[in-house]
Amino acid sequence: MVLDMKKKIMACLVAAIVILCSLTHVRSDASNHRYKEGDDVPLYANKVGPFHNPSETYRYFDLPFCSPAHMQEKKEALGEVLNGDRLVVAPYNLEFLKDKESEIVCKKKLKQEEVSQFRAAVSKDYYFQMYYDDLPLWGLLGKFDKEGKDDPKDKEVDVEFTYSVKWKDTEIPFEKRMEKYSQISSLPHHLEIHWFSIINSCVTVLLLTGFLATILMRVLKNDFVKYTHDEEAADDQEETGWKYIHGDVFRYPKYKSLFAAALGSGTQLFTLAIFIFLLALVGVFYPYNRGALFTALVVIYALTSGIAGYTAASFYCQLEGQNWVRNLLFTGSLFCGPLFLTFCFLNTVAIAYSSTAALPFGTIVVIFLIWTLVTSPLLVLGGIAGKNSKAEFQAPCRTAKFPREIPSLPGYRKTLPQMAMAGFLPFSAIYIELYYIFASVWGHRIYTIYSILFIVFIILLVVTAFITVSLTYFQLAAEDHEWWWRSFLCGGSTGLFIYGYCLYYYHARSDMSGFMQTSFFFGYMACICYGFFLMLGVVSFRASLFFVRHIYRSIKCE
C-alpha cells in the first residue's frame, strides 16, 4: 500500500514537471523573445528628428501619425532617458507569422496643418526610429517628387500608413543578432582602411617619440657625468643648469588647494575612463544596447568620487595645506560645476524646442539623489581617509628658505607656446580616430572596434607623459623652477586641440545646423574636452614628478 502511494506521488511529480516544461516551451513572452504563431510582437515607436541633427529629437507621435487613444510609455532605464529615448507602445499589431508577411494599414485624414507638418519634416530630412522585438529599425520619413509634381498648396488628404514585417528563417543565433548592425560601420574595406590609418599614425608618432627619448637620455647622461665630475673637482664650483635650482624645484606651487583639487578630479576621470574601456572590451556596449554607456558613466562616476576625495585631500595635506574642507569643495565642484551649468542651459534650450533631449523632472530628481546620497558622501569619506593617511611629500632635496629669481626667458619658453608644443604631438596620435568617434557620437554610425580605441588611448597617455617630461627637463635646464602648474597645463593642452577639432568637424565634416544642435554640440564637447584636460593633466604631472624626483635623487645636492 505504501509502495503504491509512493509510485502515485512520483507519477504526479513527473507529470507536473512535464506540463511545466511544455508550458515554458510554448509560453509567449516579450522578455525572452519567444512567440507562438499568431502572437503579437511588441512594437515601440521611439523618436523622429532631422537626420543631420542627432541631438534634436522629438517624440514619434509629435507628428500626426495614427496615434493610440491612450499613450502607454515603456519603462526606461536612466541611460535610455539620457540618450533621448522615449519609447511608447505603437498601436500597430504586427503578428508573428512564420515564413509569412504580417501587415497592417492605418487610414487617416490629414488636415491642412498636419500636411504642413509632414511637408516641413520631409524638407528637413526627418528620420524615424522604432523598435520591433527590441530590434531597432529606422528610415527617412519621405522625400519630394524629383519631377516637382507636388502640390505647392497644402490641403486635406486621405493617407494610408502601412506597416509590415516579413519573417524568414535564419541560422544566426539569438545572441549574435546584433552583429548585423555593427557590420554597417565595419565593412571589410572600411575596417582595413581604419587599421591602416591608425597604425600609420601611431608608428609615426612613436618613432618621433623614440627619437626624442634617445636625445633626452643622452643629454641626461651627459648632465650626470658633468655634475659628478664637478663634485669631485671642486666643491665650491658654481652650479649651473637644473642642479642650480635644487633648492627651489620642490617648492610647493601657488594655489595648492586648487592644484590638489585638479589632481583629484583628473584622477577620478582617469579611473572612470579605465572602467569604461574594461566594460567596452568585454562586450557590454554592443550596438543599440540602449543607454548602457550613459548609465555606466553616471554610476561609475558616482562610485569613484571617493578616489577624487582621497587623492585631493592626501596631496593637499602633503603640501601642508590646512583647510581641507575647502579643498574638498573645490574637488567636488571643479568638474561637476561647469557640467551642471552647461546642462542647465542646454536642458532649457531642449525644453524650449519640446525635444526628447530635455530630461524629465523625475530623471533630474534621480540624478540629484545619486549626487546627494552617493557622490557627496563618498567624496567626503575619501577626503577624510586622505587627510588621515599621514603621507609626507617625498622630496630628495631640501627647499631653500627664499626662492631664487627666475632668469629672463625667450618667448617660446613661456607657458602658452609650451602648451601648444605639448598638445600637438599627442593630438596628432589620435586625430584620425577622432573622426570615427565623432561620427558615432554626433552621427548615426556605430562604433564597435574598442580594441583600436584602447590602443590609441594607451598611446595618447604615453606620448602625453613623455612630451611633458621633455618640456619639464628643458624648463629646469633653463633654471625655471615653477614646473608644477606648467607640467599640468602642458599635458592637459591636448583637450584644447580636441576642442579646436570640434570647430573643424562642425564646419567641414558634418551637416549639423540650428541653434539647439549647435549649442548641444559645442556645449557638451566643451565639458568633454575639459574632462580630457584634467585627466591628461594628471598623467603629465605624475610623470613629471616621477622624473624630477629621479634626476635630483641621482645627484648630490646640499
NUMI-154778 format. One record per residue (C-alpha): residue number from 0; chain; x, y, z. Coordinates in steps of 0.1 Angstrom, whole numbers, plus 5000, padded with zeros to 4 digits. Layout:
<atoms>
<NUM,A,<X,Y,Z>>,
...
</atoms>
This chain:
<atoms>
<0,A,<5000,5000,5000>>,
<1,A,<5028,5024,5009>>,
<2,A,<5047,5014,4978>>,
<3,A,<5017,5022,4956>>,
<4,A,<5013,5055,4972>>,
<5,A,<5049,5065,4965>>,
<6,A,<5045,5054,4929>>,
<7,A,<5015,5076,4925>>,
<8,A,<5032,5106,4941>>,
<9,A,<5063,5101,4918>>,
<10,A,<5040,5098,4888>>,
<11,A,<5022,5131,4897>>,
<12,A,<5055,5149,4902>>,
<13,A,<5068,5137,4868>>,
<14,A,<5036,5147,4851>>,
<15,A,<5037,5182,4868>>,
<16,A,<5073,5187,4856>>,
<17,A,<5064,5176,4820>>,
<18,A,<5035,5201,4820>>,
<19,A,<5056,5229,4833>>,
<20,A,<5083,5223,4808>>,
<21,A,<5058,5222,4780>>,
<22,A,<5042,5254,4792>>,
<23,A,<5076,5271,4794>>,
<24,A,<5085,5260,4759>>,
<25,A,<5054,5274,4743>>,
<26,A,<5048,5304,4765>>,
<27,A,<5047,5337,4746>>,
<28,A,<5067,5364,4764>>,
<29,A,<5084,5395,4751>>,
<30,A,<5110,5393,4778>>,
<31,A,<5126,5361,4764>>,
<32,A,<5117,5369,4728>>,
<33,A,<5098,5336,4723>>,
<34,A,<5065,5337,4704>>,
<35,A,<5039,5314,4691>>,
<36,A,<5022,5315,4657>>,
<37,A,<4999,5345,4656>>,
<38,A,<5013,5362,4687>>,
<39,A,<5016,5400,4687>>,
<40,A,<5053,5410,4688>>,
<41,A,<5058,5443,4707>>,
<42,A,<5064,5473,4685>>,
<43,A,<5076,5505,4702>>,
<44,A,<5077,5540,4685>>,
<45,A,<5107,5560,4697>>,
<46,A,<5115,5593,4681>>,
<47,A,<5118,5615,4650>>,
<48,A,<5141,5643,4641>>,
<49,A,<5164,5659,4615>>,
<50,A,<5188,5633,4602>>,
<51,A,<5218,5656,4604>>,
<52,A,<5210,5669,4639>>,
<53,A,<5212,5638,4662>>,
<54,A,<5205,5658,4694>>,
<55,A,<5174,5674,4680>>,
<56,A,<5149,5646,4685>>,
<57,A,<5111,5646,4692>>,
<58,A,<5085,5621,4702>>,
<59,A,<5073,5599,4674>>,
<60,A,<5037,5609,4677>>,
<61,A,<5045,5646,4677>>,
<62,A,<5039,5641,4640>>,
<63,A,<5003,5633,4631>>,
<64,A,<5007,5596,4626>>,
<65,A,<4979,5572,4635>>,
<66,A,<4982,5575,4673>>,
<67,A,<4968,5553,4701>>,
<68,A,<4939,5565,4721>>,
<69,A,<4959,5562,4753>>,
<70,A,<4997,5566,4752>>,
<71,A,<5014,5537,4770>>,
<72,A,<5050,5546,4777>>,
<73,A,<5076,5519,4781>>,
<74,A,<5096,5520,4814>>,
<75,A,<5131,5531,4806>>,
<76,A,<5164,5529,4824>>,
<77,A,<5183,5561,4833>>,
<78,A,<5207,5558,4804>>,
<79,A,<5179,5555,4779>>,
<80,A,<5163,5587,4791>>,
<81,A,<5197,5604,4790>>,
<82,A,<5200,5592,4754>>,
<83,A,<5168,5609,4745>>,
<84,A,<5148,5577,4740>>,
<85,A,<5110,5580,4747>>,
<86,A,<5095,5546,4737>>,
<87,A,<5057,5543,4736>>,
<88,A,<5036,5512,4726>>,
<89,A,<5027,5516,4690>>,
<90,A,<4990,5509,4681>>,
<91,A,<5000,5486,4652>>,
<92,A,<4996,5449,4659>>,
<93,A,<5021,5430,4638>>,
<94,A,<5018,5393,4644>>,
<95,A,<5044,5365,4643>>,
<96,A,<5037,5345,4612>>,
<97,A,<5064,5321,4603>>,
<98,A,<5076,5324,4567>>,
<99,A,<5048,5349,4560>>,
<100,A,<5043,5387,4559>>,
<101,A,<5023,5405,4586>>,
<102,A,<5009,5438,4575>>,
<103,A,<4986,5465,4589>>,
<104,A,<4972,5496,4572>>,
<105,A,<4961,5527,4591>>,
<106,A,<4940,5552,4573>>,
<107,A,<4938,5588,4584>>,
<108,A,<4925,5621,4570>>,
<109,A,<4953,5647,4574>>,
<110,A,<4942,5683,4580>>,
<111,A,<4958,5711,4562>>,
<112,A,<4981,5720,4592>>,
<113,A,<4991,5683,4596>>,
<114,A,<5001,5681,4559>>,
<115,A,<5022,5712,4565>>,
<116,A,<5039,5694,4594>>,
<117,A,<5048,5664,4573>>,
<118,A,<5060,5687,4544>>,
<119,A,<5083,5706,4568>>,
<120,A,<5096,5674,4583>>,
<121,A,<5104,5659,4549>>,
<122,A,<5121,5691,4538>>,
<123,A,<5144,5688,4569>>,
<124,A,<5152,5651,4562>>,
<125,A,<5134,5638,4592>>,
<126,A,<5141,5602,4601>>,
<127,A,<5121,5579,4624>>,
<128,A,<5132,5552,4648>>,
<129,A,<5112,5523,4662>>,
<130,A,<5119,5490,4680>>,
<131,A,<5104,5457,4670>>,
<132,A,<5111,5428,4693>>,
<133,A,<5139,5451,4707>>,
<134,A,<5155,5453,4672>>,
<135,A,<5160,5489,4660>>,
<136,A,<5146,5500,4627>>,
<137,A,<5147,5534,4611>>,
<138,A,<5143,5552,4579>>,
<139,A,<5137,5586,4563>>,
<140,A,<5102,5600,4567>>,
<141,A,<5098,5606,4530>>,
<142,A,<5111,5626,4500>>,
<143,A,<5096,5650,4475>>,
<144,A,<5089,5641,4439>>,
<145,A,<5121,5646,4418>>,
<146,A,<5100,5659,4389>>,
<147,A,<5084,5686,4411>>,
<148,A,<5048,5674,4407>>,
<149,A,<5039,5681,4443>>,
<150,A,<5010,5704,4450>>,
<151,A,<5026,5736,4464>>,
<152,A,<4994,5742,4484>>,
<153,A,<4988,5721,4515>>,
<154,A,<4952,5707,4517>>,
<155,A,<4934,5679,4534>>,
<156,A,<4943,5645,4521>>,
<157,A,<4934,5609,4529>>,
<158,A,<4965,5588,4535>>,
<159,A,<4973,5552,4544>>,
<160,A,<5002,5544,4567>>,
<161,A,<5014,5509,4560>>,
<162,A,<5034,5488,4585>>,
<163,A,<5046,5453,4576>>,
<164,A,<5071,5427,4585>>,
<165,A,<5082,5395,4568>>,
<166,A,<5095,5366,4588>>,
<167,A,<5123,5344,4575>>,
<168,A,<5142,5315,4589>>,
<169,A,<5178,5323,4598>>,
<170,A,<5208,5303,4612>>,
<171,A,<5221,5333,4632>>,
<172,A,<5218,5325,4669>>,
<173,A,<5198,5350,4691>>,
<174,A,<5230,5361,4709>>,
<175,A,<5245,5373,4677>>,
<176,A,<5216,5390,4661>>,
<177,A,<5230,5425,4668>>,
<178,A,<5262,5418,4648>>,
<179,A,<5244,5427,4616>>,
<180,A,<5241,5463,4628>>,
<181,A,<5277,5466,4637>>,
<182,A,<5287,5455,4602>>,
<183,A,<5271,5487,4589>>,
<184,A,<5302,5506,4601>>,
<185,A,<5327,5477,4599>>,
<186,A,<5327,5466,4563>>,
<187,A,<5359,5448,4553>>,
<188,A,<5374,5477,4532>>,
<189,A,<5364,5502,4558>>,
<190,A,<5380,5482,4587>>,
<191,A,<5411,5477,4566>>,
<192,A,<5415,5514,4560>>,
<193,A,<5408,5521,4596>>,
<194,A,<5435,5498,4608>>,
<195,A,<5460,5511,4583>>,
<196,A,<5454,5548,4592>>,
<197,A,<5457,5541,4629>>,
<198,A,<5489,5520,4625>>,
<199,A,<5504,5546,4602>>,
<200,A,<5497,5575,4626>>,
<201,A,<5508,5555,4657>>,
<202,A,<5541,5544,4641>>,
<203,A,<5549,5579,4630>>,
<204,A,<5543,5593,4665>>,
<205,A,<5561,5565,4683>>,
<206,A,<5592,5569,4660>>,
<207,A,<5592,5606,4668>>,
<208,A,<5588,5599,4705>>,
<209,A,<5616,5574,4705>>,
<210,A,<5639,5598,4687>>,
<211,A,<5632,5625,4713>>,
<212,A,<5636,5599,4741>>,
<213,A,<5670,5590,4728>>,
<214,A,<5681,5626,4727>>,
<215,A,<5668,5632,4762>>,
<216,A,<5686,5602,4776>>,
<217,A,<5719,5613,4760>>,
<218,A,<5715,5648,4774>>,
<219,A,<5707,5634,4809>>,
<220,A,<5737,5611,4808>>,
<221,A,<5760,5639,4799>>,
<222,A,<5745,5660,4828>>,
<223,A,<5750,5632,4853>>,
<224,A,<5787,5628,4842>>,
<225,A,<5793,5666,4843>>,
<226,A,<5778,5671,4877>>,
<227,A,<5796,5641,4891>>,
<228,A,<5829,5654,4877>>,
<229,A,<5822,5689,4892>>,
<230,A,<5816,5674,4926>>,
<231,A,<5849,5655,4925>>,
<232,A,<5869,5685,4911>>,
<233,A,<5858,5714,4934>>,
<234,A,<5831,5717,4960>>,
<235,A,<5829,5755,4956>>,
<236,A,<5825,5755,4919>>,
<237,A,<5794,5774,4907>>,
<238,A,<5765,5752,4898>>,
<239,A,<5746,5757,4866>>,
<240,A,<5716,5742,4848>>,
<241,A,<5689,5722,4866>>,
<242,A,<5712,5713,4895>>,
<243,A,<5715,5751,4903>>,
<244,A,<5678,5752,4913>>,
<245,A,<5677,5721,4936>>,
<246,A,<5667,5743,4965>>,
<247,A,<5636,5755,4947>>,
<248,A,<5624,5727,4924>>,
<249,A,<5603,5711,4952>>,
<250,A,<5589,5744,4964>>,
<251,A,<5551,5740,4967>>,
<252,A,<5531,5756,4939>>,
<253,A,<5508,5786,4941>>,
<254,A,<5471,5779,4947>>,
<255,A,<5479,5745,4961>>,
<256,A,<5443,5738,4971>>,
<257,A,<5431,5743,4935>>,
<258,A,<5461,5723,4923>>,
<259,A,<5452,5693,4946>>,
<260,A,<5416,5696,4936>>,
<261,A,<5426,5694,4899>>,
<262,A,<5446,5663,4907>>,
<263,A,<5417,5647,4925>>,
<264,A,<5392,5654,4897>>,
<265,A,<5416,5643,4870>>,
<266,A,<5424,5611,4888>>,
<267,A,<5387,5603,4891>>,
<268,A,<5381,5609,4854>>,
<269,A,<5411,5587,4845>>,
<270,A,<5397,5559,4867>>,
<271,A,<5363,5564,4850>>,
<272,A,<5379,5561,4816>>,
<273,A,<5397,5528,4825>>,
<274,A,<5365,5512,4838>>,
<275,A,<5346,5523,4807>>,
<276,A,<5372,5507,4785>>,
<277,A,<5371,5475,4805>>,
<278,A,<5333,5473,4801>>,
<279,A,<5337,5480,4764>>,
<280,A,<5363,5454,4758>>,
<281,A,<5342,5427,4775>>,
<282,A,<5312,5435,4752>>,
<283,A,<5289,5455,4774>>,
<284,A,<5284,5483,4749>>,
<285,A,<5272,5462,4720>>,
<286,A,<5252,5480,4692>>,
<287,A,<5219,5495,4703>>,
<288,A,<5223,5485,4739>>,
<289,A,<5201,5514,4747>>,
<290,A,<5216,5538,4772>>,
<291,A,<5242,5514,4786>>,
<292,A,<5270,5538,4781>>,
<293,A,<5252,5567,4798>>,
<294,A,<5241,5545,4827>>,
<295,A,<5277,5533,4832>>,
<296,A,<5291,5568,4831>>,
<297,A,<5267,5581,4858>>,
<298,A,<5271,5551,4881>>,
<299,A,<5309,5547,4878>>,
<300,A,<5314,5585,4882>>,
<301,A,<5293,5584,4914>>,
<302,A,<5312,5554,4928>>,
<303,A,<5346,5568,4920>>,
<304,A,<5341,5601,4938>>,
<305,A,<5359,5586,4968>>,
<306,A,<5390,5584,4947>>,
<307,A,<5388,5621,4939>>,
<308,A,<5384,5630,4976>>,
<309,A,<5412,5608,4988>>,
<310,A,<5437,5619,4961>>,
<311,A,<5429,5656,4966>>,
<312,A,<5429,5656,5004>>,
<313,A,<5460,5634,5006>>,
<314,A,<5481,5655,4982>>,
<315,A,<5468,5688,4998>>,
<316,A,<5479,5676,5032>>,
<317,A,<5513,5666,5018>>,
<318,A,<5516,5702,5006>>,
<319,A,<5510,5713,5042>>,
<320,A,<5475,5726,5035>>,
<321,A,<5453,5734,5064>>,
<322,A,<5417,5740,5051>>,
<323,A,<5410,5705,5037>>,
<324,A,<5372,5711,5038>>,
<325,A,<5375,5739,5013>>,
<326,A,<5398,5717,4992>>,
<327,A,<5370,5690,4991>>,
<328,A,<5345,5717,4980>>,
<329,A,<5369,5726,4952>>,
<330,A,<5373,5690,4942>>,
<331,A,<5336,5682,4942>>,
<332,A,<5327,5712,4920>>,
<333,A,<5357,5715,4897>>,
<334,A,<5343,5693,4871>>,
<335,A,<5306,5689,4882>>,
<336,A,<5302,5727,4885>>,
<337,A,<5308,5736,4848>>,
<338,A,<5290,5704,4837>>,
<339,A,<5259,5714,4858>>,
<340,A,<5258,5749,4845>>,
<341,A,<5261,5736,4809>>,
<342,A,<5234,5711,4815>>,
<343,A,<5210,5737,4829>>,
<344,A,<5214,5759,4798>>,
<345,A,<5211,5731,4773>>,
<346,A,<5182,5715,4791>>,
<347,A,<5164,5748,4790>>,
<348,A,<5170,5750,4752>>,
<349,A,<5157,5715,4748>>,
<350,A,<5126,5723,4768>>,
<351,A,<5120,5754,4746>>,
<352,A,<5123,5731,4715>>,
<353,A,<5100,5704,4731>>,
<354,A,<5127,5679,4724>>,
<355,A,<5132,5645,4739>>,
<356,A,<5167,5656,4748>>,
<357,A,<5151,5675,4777>>,
<358,A,<5153,5654,4808>>,
<359,A,<5120,5649,4827>>,
<360,A,<5117,5662,4862>>,
<361,A,<5118,5627,4876>>,
<362,A,<5151,5619,4860>>,
<363,A,<5166,5651,4873>>,
<364,A,<5155,5642,4908>>,
<365,A,<5171,5607,4904>>,
<366,A,<5204,5623,4893>>,
<367,A,<5202,5647,4922>>,
<368,A,<5196,5619,4947>>,
<369,A,<5226,5600,4933>>,
<370,A,<5248,5630,4937>>,
<371,A,<5234,5637,4972>>,
<372,A,<5233,5601,4986>>,
<373,A,<5263,5585,4968>>,
<374,A,<5287,5610,4952>>,
<375,A,<5289,5635,4980>>,
<376,A,<5292,5610,5009>>,
<377,A,<5319,5590,4991>>,
<378,A,<5338,5623,4983>>,
<379,A,<5338,5632,5020>>,
<380,A,<5348,5597,5031>>,
<381,A,<5376,5597,5006>>,
<382,A,<5387,5631,5018>>,
<383,A,<5387,5620,5055>>,
<384,A,<5407,5589,5046>>,
<385,A,<5432,5611,5026>>,
<386,A,<5435,5636,5054>>,
<387,A,<5442,5608,5079>>,
<388,A,<5467,5590,5057>>,
<389,A,<5496,5610,5072>>,
<390,A,<5515,5607,5040>>,
<391,A,<5545,5630,5036>>,
<392,A,<5557,5646,5004>>,
<393,A,<5589,5628,4992>>,
<394,A,<5614,5654,4982>>,
<395,A,<5651,5643,4977>>,
<396,A,<5663,5679,4981>>,
<397,A,<5657,5704,5009>>,
<398,A,<5639,5735,4999>>,
<399,A,<5657,5768,5004>>,
<400,A,<5641,5795,5026>>,
<401,A,<5639,5821,4999>>,
<402,A,<5631,5813,4962>>,
<403,A,<5657,5821,4935>>,
<404,A,<5648,5846,4909>>,
<405,A,<5639,5830,4875>>,
<406,A,<5661,5843,4847>>,
<407,A,<5645,5861,4817>>,
<408,A,<5634,5835,4792>>,
<409,A,<5627,5839,4755>>,
<410,A,<5590,5839,4743>>,
<411,A,<5589,5804,4731>>,
<412,A,<5597,5792,4766>>,
<413,A,<5566,5808,4781>>,
<414,A,<5536,5788,4792>>,
<415,A,<5513,5792,4761>>,
<416,A,<5539,5783,4735>>,
<417,A,<5549,5753,4756>>,
<418,A,<5513,5742,4759>>,
<419,A,<5510,5744,4721>>,
<420,A,<5540,5722,4716>>,
<421,A,<5529,5698,4743>>,
<422,A,<5494,5694,4729>>,
<423,A,<5502,5690,4692>>,
<424,A,<5521,5657,4693>>,
<425,A,<5495,5637,4714>>,
<426,A,<5467,5652,4693>>,
<427,A,<5484,5640,4661>>,
<428,A,<5483,5605,4675>>,
<429,A,<5446,5605,4679>>,
<430,A,<5431,5628,4654>>,
<431,A,<5423,5600,4629>>,
<432,A,<5404,5581,4655>>,
<433,A,<5385,5613,4665>>,
<434,A,<5366,5613,4632>>,
<435,A,<5352,5578,4638>>,
<436,A,<5342,5587,4674>>,
<437,A,<5326,5620,4664>>,
<438,A,<5307,5602,4636>>,
<439,A,<5293,5578,4662>>,
<440,A,<5286,5602,4690>>,
<441,A,<5273,5631,4668>>,
<442,A,<5260,5610,4639>>,
<443,A,<5244,5577,4631>>,
<444,A,<5274,5554,4627>>,
<445,A,<5281,5526,4651>>,
<446,A,<5314,5523,4668>>,
<447,A,<5324,5488,4679>>,
<448,A,<5362,5485,4674>>,
<449,A,<5370,5493,4710>>,
<450,A,<5403,5474,4708>>,
<451,A,<5417,5500,4684>>,
<452,A,<5404,5528,4706>>,
<453,A,<5420,5513,4737>>,
<454,A,<5454,5511,4718>>,
<455,A,<5451,5547,4708>>,
<456,A,<5442,5557,4743>>,
<457,A,<5474,5540,4757>>,
<458,A,<5495,5557,4730>>,
<459,A,<5479,5590,4740>>,
<460,A,<5489,5585,4776>>,
<461,A,<5525,5575,4767>>,
<462,A,<5531,5604,4743>>,
<463,A,<5515,5629,4767>>,
<464,A,<5537,5618,4796>>,
<465,A,<5569,5618,4775>>,
<466,A,<5564,5651,4758>>,
<467,A,<5557,5668,4792>>,
<468,A,<5587,5652,4808>>,
<469,A,<5609,5665,4780>>,
<470,A,<5595,5700,4783>>,
<471,A,<5599,5699,4821>>,
<472,A,<5636,5690,4817>>,
<473,A,<5642,5719,4793>>,
<474,A,<5624,5742,4817>>,
<475,A,<5645,5731,4846>>,
<476,A,<5677,5733,4825>>,
<477,A,<5668,5770,4818>>,
<478,A,<5667,5774,4857>>,
<479,A,<5629,5779,4858>>,
<480,A,<5617,5760,4889>>,
<481,A,<5580,5767,4886>>,
<482,A,<5572,5735,4868>>,
<483,A,<5542,5722,4888>>,
<484,A,<5514,5741,4871>>,
<485,A,<5533,5742,4838>>,
<486,A,<5535,5704,4836>>,
<487,A,<5498,5700,4844>>,
<488,A,<5488,5727,4818>>,
<489,A,<5511,5712,4791>>,
<490,A,<5497,5678,4795>>,
<491,A,<5461,5690,4795>>,
<492,A,<5465,5712,4764>>,
<493,A,<5456,5682,4742>>,
<494,A,<5420,5689,4754>>,
<495,A,<5422,5723,4738>>,
<496,A,<5434,5708,4705>>,
<497,A,<5404,5684,4706>>,
<498,A,<5380,5713,4710>>,
<499,A,<5397,5730,4681>>,
<500,A,<5390,5698,4661>>,
<501,A,<5353,5703,4671>>,
<502,A,<5353,5736,4651>>,
<503,A,<5367,5718,4621>>,
<504,A,<5344,5688,4623>>,
<505,A,<5313,5710,4627>>,
<506,A,<5320,5732,4596>>,
<507,A,<5338,5707,4573>>,
<508,A,<5327,5672,4582>>,
<509,A,<5291,5675,4593>>,
<510,A,<5258,5690,4582>>,
<511,A,<5246,5700,4617>>,
<512,A,<5227,5732,4618>>,
<513,A,<5202,5751,4641>>,
<514,A,<5207,5767,4675>>,
<515,A,<5198,5736,4695>>,
<516,A,<5221,5712,4677>>,
<517,A,<5249,5738,4677>>,
<518,A,<5246,5746,4714>>,
<519,A,<5244,5709,4723>>,
<520,A,<5275,5700,4702>>,
<521,A,<5298,5728,4714>>,
<522,A,<5284,5728,4750>>,
<523,A,<5288,5692,4758>>,
<524,A,<5320,5689,4738>>,
<525,A,<5334,5717,4759>>,
<526,A,<5327,5696,4790>>,
<527,A,<5342,5665,4775>>,
<528,A,<5374,5684,4764>>,
<529,A,<5376,5699,4799>>,
<530,A,<5375,5664,4813>>,
<531,A,<5403,5654,4790>>,
<532,A,<5422,5685,4801>>,
<533,A,<5420,5674,4838>>,
<534,A,<5427,5637,4831>>,
<535,A,<5457,5643,4809>>,
<536,A,<5470,5670,4832>>,
<537,A,<5472,5644,4860>>,
<538,A,<5490,5620,4838>>,
<539,A,<5516,5646,4827>>,
<540,A,<5521,5659,4862>>,
<541,A,<5526,5625,4877>>,
<542,A,<5551,5616,4850>>,
<543,A,<5570,5649,4855>>,
<544,A,<5570,5644,4893>>,
<545,A,<5585,5610,4890>>,
<546,A,<5611,5623,4865>>,
<547,A,<5621,5653,4887>>,
<548,A,<5624,5631,4918>>,
<549,A,<5646,5606,4899>>,
<550,A,<5671,5631,4885>>,
<551,A,<5675,5650,4918>>,
<552,A,<5679,5618,4937>>,
<553,A,<5707,5608,4913>>,
<554,A,<5730,5637,4922>>,
<555,A,<5744,5651,4953>>,
<556,A,<5726,5682,4965>>,
<557,A,<5734,5702,4996>>,
</atoms>
